[in-house]
Amino acid sequence: MGNSTIKDLSEILARAGSLFETGSSGFVPTQPHLFELLLDAVETIVFVADTDGRLRYTNAAWERLTGFSPTDTRGLPNAYYLHPSDQDRWVRFLDASKRDPEGHPILVLRFLTRSGETVYLEASAQGLISNDNICRGFVGTLSEVGNRVQQENIRQATHRTLDTLINNLPGLVYRCRNNRQWTMEYMSKGCEALTGYPAEALVNNKKLTYADLILPQDREQVWEHVQAALRENRPFELMYRIQTATGDVKWVLERGHGNFYTSGELLGVEGFITDITRERHEQLRLRSDSLYDSASELPTPALFLDRIKMALLNATPGEHPAVLVVHLNQLQNWHESLAPEDRERALLSIGRRIEGALERSDSLCRWTRNEFAILRTRTPSVDDAIKLAEKVQKALRAPIGDGDDAFFLTTSIGLATGFEAATTDSAEDVIGIASGAAARASNIGLGRIEIANLDDAPAA
């Protein structure tokens, strides 16, 4: 029953002299009345309590639920039908309704049945105030809410379990807004172990933003790669570097996805970030042990980076190295649809086509799952680098594969050149900037060529 029903009920009961009389002991039932018969047909418990909180009247729903008859109930102290831990709460609850007659407080309490079982009832009450402004008792309702309480307990237990699991993962679970600050709305407790900062310092940018932790030379490629994935509504995976509260630099692996409304509107970004510093260093060590990939016969990333370093070291005025990153749009989806033996064949075919557009002095490397990287050691101008990118795009226009597996690739290319201030230690930064430009090109539109913003280049 709602609050308006209780108010109407209290007014009726206050006037119903044929149903209740007021004596020195409180409310005492008199002769049955049609109104009482109507109350007995209601599934919700209707009660009248005296000023001490003892039930002086209950309709038939009380007996149906608890097993106590109305006659038995009138002679029992409330300790018989109220859980010991809720007896004081019941008194305070009624006292609140007496002090604020118009407030109609609501409270879930544990009641005991005749057999000793516990039932959860939601109580709502109103004080019965006489003309001389004295509280003569209380009228109210008790509604069975056991199923609701059980579901809430299950929900809370599940939440505690998930919270325990999340906070014990070796990394950081997050939810953030899609802006350049990566404004965090939630971060698990793994934040402090990973970054050195408590989650509270980063949530809602209280003391610093998550973008502040990302190394400046990695920020743009992180932004562009995530935007490319969101635009295609696919998960993303990327590696980049952060600086912790102690000044240490860590390599992290981030896996995430966009959280979208059913209408397609982006709500935010969710994911998991973990420390891969040790694995990254080991990976680079293993790469350095092998100079060429056995399947493609192309230089490994380690050898490719070494060639970039040498090109930067040997650069001359007017002829700078150019690094191109060729992003193969939608390659991942098509690649996963192929049989395993066809996947390598397709990648070999793509690599050979790109090689056909290069000069013998150029270097080609499969940089990531869906990216190839190109190094031209001497490029007189940006226009020459653009012509090379256009030549690569032309080489990849014909379909890859045969028959039903044939697929038309579109490419987005980012190029970086003119690194006059770059050092030989900046090879990863250079290719990172080119990769960010490729992701930016993909966001602008398929088949684009984007020149890297040289303001992102690392200083000497």
C-alpha positions as CSV (number, residue, x, y, z in Angstrom):
1,M,0.0,0.0,0.0
2,G,1.2,3.5,-0.8
3,N,1.5,6.5,1.6
4,S,-1.8,8.0,0.4
5,T,-3.6,4.7,1.2
6,I,-2.1,4.7,4.7
7,K,-3.2,8.3,5.2
8,D,-6.8,7.4,4.1
9,L,-6.7,4.3,6.2
10,S,-5.6,6.2,9.3
11,E,-8.4,8.7,8.9
12,I,-10.9,5.9,8.5
13,L,-9.6,4.0,11.5
14,A,-9.6,7.2,13.6
15,R,-13.2,7.7,12.8
16,A,-14.3,4.1,13.0
17,G,-15.7,3.9,16.5
18,S,-17.5,0.7,15.6
19,L,-14.1,-0.9,14.9
20,F,-11.8,0.5,17.6
21,E,-12.2,2.1,20.9
22,T,-9.5,4.0,22.7
23,G,-8.9,2.8,26.3
24,S,-6.2,3.2,28.9
25,S,-4.2,0.3,27.3
26,G,-4.4,1.7,23.8
27,F,-6.5,0.4,20.8
28,V,-9.0,-2.3,21.6
29,P,-11.1,-4.0,18.9
30,T,-14.9,-3.9,19.3
31,Q,-17.6,-5.4,17.1
32,P,-16.7,-6.7,13.6
33,H,-17.5,-4.3,10.8
34,L,-17.8,-4.5,7.0
35,F,-14.5,-2.5,6.8
36,E,-12.7,-5.2,8.8
37,L,-14.0,-7.9,6.4
38,L,-12.6,-5.9,3.5
39,L,-9.2,-5.6,5.2
40,D,-9.1,-9.3,5.8
41,A,-9.4,-9.9,2.0
42,V,-6.3,-7.7,1.3
43,E,-2.9,-9.6,0.8
44,T,-0.9,-6.8,2.4
45,I,-0.8,-6.9,6.2
46,V,-2.6,-4.0,7.8
47,F,-1.8,-3.3,11.5
48,V,-2.5,-1.0,14.4
49,A,0.1,-0.7,17.1
50,D,-0.1,1.0,20.5
51,T,2.4,3.6,21.6
52,D,4.8,0.9,22.9
53,G,4.9,-0.7,19.4
54,R,2.8,-3.8,20.3
55,L,0.5,-4.9,17.6
56,R,-3.1,-4.4,18.8
57,Y,-4.8,-5.2,15.5
58,T,-3.8,-7.2,12.4
59,N,-5.9,-8.2,9.4
60,A,-6.0,-11.8,8.2
61,A,-2.9,-11.4,6.0
62,W,-0.8,-11.4,9.2
63,E,-1.9,-14.9,10.2
64,R,-1.6,-16.2,6.7
65,L,2.1,-15.1,6.6
66,T,3.3,-15.6,10.2
67,G,1.0,-18.2,11.7
68,F,0.1,-15.9,14.6
69,S,-3.6,-15.3,15.0
70,P,-4.9,-11.8,15.7
71,T,-6.0,-12.9,19.1
72,D,-2.7,-14.4,20.0
73,T,-0.8,-11.4,18.7
74,R,-2.6,-8.9,20.9
75,G,-1.4,-10.7,24.0
76,L,2.2,-11.1,22.9
77,P,5.1,-8.7,23.4
78,N,6.8,-7.9,20.1
79,A,9.8,-10.0,21.0
80,Y,7.8,-13.0,19.9
81,Y,7.4,-11.9,16.3
82,L,10.3,-9.5,15.8
83,H,13.9,-10.5,15.2
84,P,16.0,-9.6,18.2
85,S,18.2,-7.4,16.1
86,D,15.3,-5.5,14.7
87,Q,13.3,-4.8,17.9
88,D,14.9,-1.5,18.6
89,R,14.7,-0.5,14.9
90,W,11.0,-1.1,15.1
91,V,10.6,1.2,18.0
92,R,12.8,3.9,16.4
93,F,10.8,3.5,13.2
94,L,7.5,4.1,14.9
95,D,9.0,7.0,16.9
96,A,10.0,8.6,13.6
97,S,6.5,8.3,12.2
98,K,5.2,9.9,15.4
99,R,7.6,12.9,15.2
100,D,6.8,13.4,11.5
101,P,3.2,12.3,10.9
102,E,3.4,13.4,7.3
103,G,6.7,11.7,6.6
104,H,5.4,8.0,6.2
105,P,8.8,6.3,6.8
106,I,9.5,3.0,5.2
107,L,11.8,0.3,6.6
108,V,12.5,-3.4,5.9
109,L,12.5,-5.5,9.1
110,R,12.9,-9.2,9.9
111,F,9.8,-10.7,11.5
112,L,9.5,-14.2,13.0
113,T,6.8,-16.8,12.1
114,R,5.2,-19.1,14.7
115,S,7.5,-21.8,13.4
116,G,10.6,-19.6,14.0
117,E,11.4,-18.8,10.3
118,T,12.5,-15.3,9.3
119,V,10.4,-13.3,6.9
120,Y,11.3,-9.9,5.5
121,L,8.6,-7.3,5.6
122,E,8.6,-3.7,4.4
123,A,6.9,-1.6,7.0
124,S,5.2,1.8,6.4
125,A,3.4,3.6,9.2
126,Q,1.8,6.8,10.3
127,G,1.1,8.1,13.8
128,L,-2.5,8.5,14.9
129,I,-2.6,11.9,16.4
130,S,-5.6,13.0,18.5
131,N,-7.2,16.4,18.5
132,D,-5.2,17.4,21.6
133,N,-2.0,16.6,19.6
134,I,-1.2,13.4,21.5
135,C,-0.1,10.2,19.6
136,R,-2.6,7.4,20.4
137,G,-0.9,4.7,18.4
138,F,0.2,3.8,14.9
139,V,-1.5,2.5,11.7
140,G,0.5,1.0,8.8
141,T,1.1,-1.8,6.4
142,L,3.7,-4.7,6.2
143,S,4.5,-6.0,2.7
144,E,6.4,-9.3,2.1
145,V,9.7,-8.5,0.3
146,G,11.7,-11.7,0.8
147,N,12.3,-12.3,-2.9
148,R,13.5,-8.7,-3.4
149,V,15.8,-8.9,-0.4
150,Q,17.2,-12.3,-1.6
151,Q,17.9,-10.9,-5.0
152,E,19.6,-7.8,-3.5
153,N,21.7,-10.1,-1.3
154,I,22.7,-12.2,-4.3
155,R,23.5,-9.0,-6.2
156,Q,25.7,-7.7,-3.4
157,A,27.5,-11.0,-3.0
158,T,28.1,-11.2,-6.7
159,H,29.4,-7.6,-6.6
160,R,31.8,-8.4,-3.8
161,T,33.0,-11.5,-5.6
162,L,33.6,-9.5,-8.8
163,D,35.2,-6.7,-6.8
164,T,37.6,-9.2,-5.2
165,L,38.5,-10.8,-8.5
166,I,39.1,-7.4,-10.3
167,N,41.2,-6.0,-7.5
168,N,43.4,-9.1,-7.4
169,L,44.1,-9.2,-11.2
170,P,47.7,-8.4,-12.1
171,G,46.9,-5.1,-13.7
172,L,44.4,-2.3,-13.9
173,V,40.7,-2.6,-14.9
174,Y,39.3,0.7,-16.0
175,R,36.4,2.6,-17.5
176,C,37.0,6.0,-19.0
177,R,35.6,8.7,-21.3
178,N,36.8,8.9,-24.9
179,N,38.7,12.2,-24.7
180,R,42.4,13.0,-25.0
181,Q,42.8,13.1,-21.2
182,W,41.3,9.6,-21.0
183,T,39.3,10.8,-18.0
184,M,38.9,7.8,-15.8
185,E,35.5,7.0,-14.3
186,Y,36.6,3.8,-12.6
187,M,40.0,2.2,-11.8
188,S,40.6,-0.9,-9.9
189,K,43.0,-1.1,-7.0
190,G,45.7,-2.4,-9.3
191,C,46.2,1.2,-10.4
192,E,48.6,1.9,-7.6
193,A,50.7,-1.2,-8.2
194,L,51.0,-0.3,-11.9
195,T,51.4,3.4,-11.8
196,G,52.4,4.3,-8.3
197,Y,49.3,6.5,-7.9
198,P,46.2,5.6,-6.0
199,A,43.1,5.3,-8.2
200,E,41.5,8.3,-6.4
201,A,44.3,10.5,-7.8
202,L,43.3,9.8,-11.4
203,V,39.5,9.2,-11.3
204,N,37.8,12.3,-12.7
205,N,41.3,13.8,-13.2
206,K,41.4,14.8,-9.5
207,K,45.2,15.2,-9.4
208,L,46.4,14.2,-12.9
209,T,45.0,12.6,-16.0
210,Y,45.9,9.1,-17.3
211,A,47.2,10.8,-20.5
212,D,49.8,12.6,-18.2
213,L,51.3,9.1,-17.5
214,I,51.7,8.2,-21.2
215,L,55.1,9.2,-22.6
216,P,54.7,12.3,-24.8
217,Q,56.1,10.4,-27.9
218,D,53.5,7.6,-27.4
219,R,50.4,9.7,-26.7
220,E,49.4,10.4,-30.3
221,Q,49.7,6.8,-31.5
222,V,47.6,5.6,-28.5
223,W,44.9,8.1,-29.3
224,E,44.8,7.4,-33.0
225,H,44.8,3.6,-32.6
226,V,42.0,3.6,-30.1
227,Q,39.9,6.0,-32.4
228,A,40.5,3.7,-35.4
229,A,39.2,0.7,-33.3
230,L,36.2,2.6,-32.0
231,R,35.3,3.8,-35.5
232,E,35.3,0.1,-36.7
233,N,33.5,-1.0,-33.5
234,R,36.2,-3.6,-32.8
235,P,38.4,-4.4,-29.8
236,F,41.9,-2.9,-29.7
237,E,45.2,-4.0,-28.3
238,L,48.3,-1.8,-28.1
239,M,51.6,-1.4,-26.3
240,Y,53.0,1.8,-25.1
241,R,55.1,3.4,-22.3
242,I,54.0,5.1,-19.1
243,Q,56.0,7.0,-16.4
244,T,55.1,6.0,-12.9
245,A,55.0,8.1,-9.7
246,T,58.6,7.2,-9.0
247,G,59.8,8.2,-12.4
248,D,60.3,4.7,-13.7
249,V,59.2,3.9,-17.3
250,K,57.1,0.8,-17.8
251,W,55.9,-0.9,-21.0
252,V,52.2,-1.7,-20.7
253,L,49.8,-3.8,-22.8
254,E,46.2,-2.4,-23.0
255,R,43.3,-4.4,-24.3
256,G,39.9,-2.6,-24.5
257,H,36.8,-1.9,-26.4
258,G,34.1,0.8,-26.8
259,N,31.0,0.6,-24.7
260,F,28.1,1.5,-27.0
261,Y,24.4,2.1,-26.6
262,T,22.1,-0.1,-28.7
263,S,21.6,3.0,-30.9
264,G,25.3,3.0,-31.6
265,E,26.2,6.0,-29.5
266,L,29.5,5.7,-27.6
267,L,29.3,5.6,-23.9
268,G,33.0,5.3,-23.1
269,V,35.9,2.9,-23.2
270,E,36.6,-0.1,-21.0
271,G,39.6,-2.3,-20.7
272,F,42.5,-3.8,-18.9
273,I,46.1,-2.6,-18.7
274,T,49.0,-4.7,-17.5
275,D,52.7,-4.3,-17.0
276,I,54.7,-6.1,-19.7
277,T,58.1,-4.4,-19.1
278,R,59.9,-7.6,-18.4
279,E,58.2,-9.4,-21.3
280,R,59.0,-6.5,-23.6
281,H,62.7,-6.5,-22.8
282,E,62.8,-10.3,-23.2
283,Q,61.0,-10.0,-26.5
284,L,63.5,-7.4,-27.8
285,R,66.3,-9.7,-26.6
286,L,64.9,-12.6,-28.5
287,R,64.3,-10.5,-31.6
288,S,67.9,-9.4,-31.6
289,D,68.9,-13.1,-31.7
290,S,67.1,-13.6,-35.0
291,L,67.6,-11.1,-37.7
292,Y,65.0,-12.4,-40.3
293,D,61.5,-13.8,-39.9
294,S,61.6,-17.4,-41.0
295,A,58.1,-17.4,-42.6
296,S,58.3,-14.1,-44.6
297,E,62.1,-13.8,-44.8
298,L,61.6,-10.1,-44.0
299,P,63.8,-8.3,-41.4
300,T,62.6,-8.7,-37.8
301,P,61.4,-5.6,-35.9
302,A,64.7,-5.6,-34.0
303,L,66.8,-5.5,-37.2
304,F,64.4,-2.9,-38.8
305,L,64.8,-0.6,-35.7
306,D,68.6,-1.0,-36.0
307,R,68.4,0.1,-39.7
308,I,66.4,3.1,-38.7
309,K,69.1,4.0,-36.1
310,M,71.8,3.7,-38.7
311,A,69.8,5.8,-41.2
312,L,69.3,8.6,-38.6
313,L,73.0,8.5,-37.8
314,N,74.0,8.7,-41.5
315,A,71.4,11.3,-42.5
316,T,72.7,14.3,-44.5
317,P,71.3,17.8,-45.0
318,G,68.6,17.7,-47.6
319,E,68.3,13.9,-47.6
320,H,66.5,12.5,-44.6
321,P,65.3,8.9,-43.8
322,A,61.6,8.3,-44.4
323,V,59.6,5.8,-42.4
324,L,56.2,4.6,-43.7
325,V,53.7,2.5,-41.8
326,V,51.2,0.8,-44.0
327,H,47.9,0.0,-42.1
328,L,45.9,-2.7,-43.8
329,N,42.3,-1.8,-43.1
330,Q,39.9,-4.6,-42.1
331,L,42.8,-7.1,-42.6
332,Q,42.2,-8.7,-39.2
333,N,38.6,-9.6,-39.8
334,W,39.4,-11.1,-43.2
335,H,42.6,-12.8,-42.0
336,E,40.7,-14.6,-39.2
337,S,38.2,-16.0,-41.7
338,L,40.9,-17.9,-43.5
339,A,42.2,-21.3,-42.8
340,P,45.6,-21.2,-40.9
341,E,47.6,-22.4,-43.9
342,D,46.0,-19.7,-46.1
343,R,46.8,-16.9,-43.6
344,E,50.6,-17.0,-44.0
345,R,50.2,-17.4,-47.8
346,A,48.1,-14.2,-47.9
347,L,50.6,-12.3,-45.8
348,L,53.5,-13.4,-48.0
349,S,51.5,-12.2,-51.0
350,I,51.0,-8.8,-49.4
351,G,54.7,-8.5,-48.5
352,R,55.8,-9.4,-52.0
353,R,53.5,-6.8,-53.5
354,I,54.9,-4.1,-51.3
355,E,58.5,-5.2,-52.0
356,G,57.7,-4.9,-55.7
357,A,57.1,-1.2,-55.2
358,L,60.3,-0.6,-53.3
359,E,63.9,0.1,-54.3
360,R,66.6,-2.5,-53.5
361,S,68.0,-0.2,-50.7
362,D,64.6,0.0,-48.9
363,S,63.8,-2.1,-45.9
364,L,60.4,-3.8,-45.3
365,C,59.2,-5.3,-42.0
366,R,55.9,-6.7,-40.8
367,W,55.6,-4.4,-37.7
368,T,52.3,-5.5,-36.2
369,R,49.5,-7.9,-37.0
370,N,48.0,-5.6,-39.5
371,E,50.8,-3.2,-40.3
372,F,53.9,-3.2,-42.5
373,A,56.7,-0.7,-42.0
374,I,59.0,0.7,-44.7
375,L,62.3,2.5,-44.4
376,R,63.8,4.6,-47.2
377,T,67.2,5.8,-46.0
378,R,67.5,8.9,-48.2
379,T,64.4,10.9,-49.2
380,P,65.1,14.4,-50.8
381,S,61.6,15.7,-49.9
382,V,58.2,14.9,-48.4
383,D,56.8,14.7,-52.0
384,D,59.1,11.8,-52.7
385,A,57.9,10.0,-49.6
386,I,54.3,10.6,-50.7
387,K,55.0,9.2,-54.2
388,L,56.4,6.0,-52.5
389,A,53.3,5.7,-50.4
390,E,51.1,6.1,-53.5
391,K,53.1,3.4,-55.3
392,V,52.6,1.0,-52.4
393,Q,48.8,1.7,-52.5
394,K,48.7,1.0,-56.2
395,A,50.5,-2.3,-55.7
396,L,47.9,-3.4,-53.2
397,R,44.8,-2.5,-55.3
398,A,44.3,-5.9,-56.9
399,P,42.5,-8.5,-54.8
400,I,44.5,-10.7,-52.5
401,G,43.8,-14.4,-52.7
402,D,41.7,-16.4,-55.2
403,G,38.1,-17.4,-55.7
404,D,35.7,-17.0,-52.7
405,D,38.6,-16.0,-50.4
406,A,39.6,-13.0,-52.6
407,F,39.7,-9.8,-50.7
408,F,40.2,-6.2,-51.7
409,L,42.5,-4.4,-49.3
410,T,42.4,-0.7,-48.5
411,T,45.4,0.9,-47.0
412,S,46.0,3.9,-44.7
413,I,49.6,5.1,-44.7
414,G,51.4,7.3,-42.2
415,L,54.8,8.7,-43.1
416,A,57.5,10.4,-41.0
417,T,60.5,12.2,-42.4
418,G,62.7,15.2,-41.7
419,F,63.8,14.2,-38.2
420,E,66.7,16.7,-38.1
421,A,66.8,16.6,-34.3
422,A,66.3,12.9,-33.8
423,T,69.0,10.8,-32.2
424,T,70.0,7.2,-32.8
425,D,68.1,6.2,-29.7
426,S,64.8,7.5,-31.2
427,A,64.1,4.7,-33.6
428,E,61.0,3.4,-31.7
429,D,59.7,6.9,-31.3
430,V,60.0,7.6,-35.1
431,I,58.1,4.4,-36.1
432,G,55.6,5.1,-33.3
433,I,54.9,8.6,-34.7
434,A,54.5,7.1,-38.2
435,S,52.2,4.4,-36.8
436,G,50.1,7.1,-35.1
437,A,49.8,9.0,-38.4
438,A,48.6,5.8,-40.1
439,A,45.9,5.4,-37.5
440,R,45.0,9.0,-38.0
441,A,44.7,8.4,-41.8
442,S,42.4,5.4,-41.2
443,N,40.2,7.6,-39.0
444,I,39.9,10.3,-41.6
445,G,39.0,7.8,-44.4
446,L,40.1,4.7,-46.2
447,G,43.0,5.0,-48.7
448,R,44.4,8.2,-47.0
449,I,48.1,9.1,-46.7
450,E,48.9,11.2,-43.5
451,I,52.1,13.0,-42.8
452,A,53.3,12.7,-39.2
453,N,53.2,15.8,-37.0
454,L,56.9,16.4,-36.4
455,D,56.1,18.3,-33.2
456,D,55.7,14.8,-31.7
457,A,59.3,13.9,-32.6
458,P,61.6,13.4,-29.6
459,A,64.1,16.1,-28.9
460,A,67.8,15.4,-29.1
